[in-house]
């Protein structure tokens, strides 16, 4: 057995294999050869989009987070509009709270709000901006860094 447009690696079990697709390949072909007989199977390669990070918590019918300050629980990462999803582990991200020109920044470790982030959110006043940035996360095969910022506004009630 061999692979065109990729590299074949033995999996954990005797009958499991992993194909590492060559960069830029749109198709990979697995060829089975036994004696003079060969059979080839072609597979289309889907490149995943960049993952997106978003606050976790209950959402309304417009997919907007409900009561960010009180109901959100942390930060999640996922692929948007892709037929497969990966298990992302959030390593860390920055939470910045800006109120009346005063900026406070905290590095949150892990996916859930840690005690420092919870304190920042609980003590935030109305008319405050919460900026989440510098996300670090990983899957079993790759690490990601997001420079993009997510902005939440805590309105006056």
Buried (B, 14 or more C-beta within 10 A) or exposed (E): EEBEBBEBEEEEEEEEEEBEBEEEEEEBBBBEEEEEEEEEEEBEBEEEEEBBBBBBBEEEEEEEBEEBBEEBEBBBBEBEEEEEEBEBBBBBBBBBBBBEEEEEEBEBEBBEBBEBBBEBBEEBEEEBBBBBBBBBBBBEEEEBEBEEEBEBEBEEE
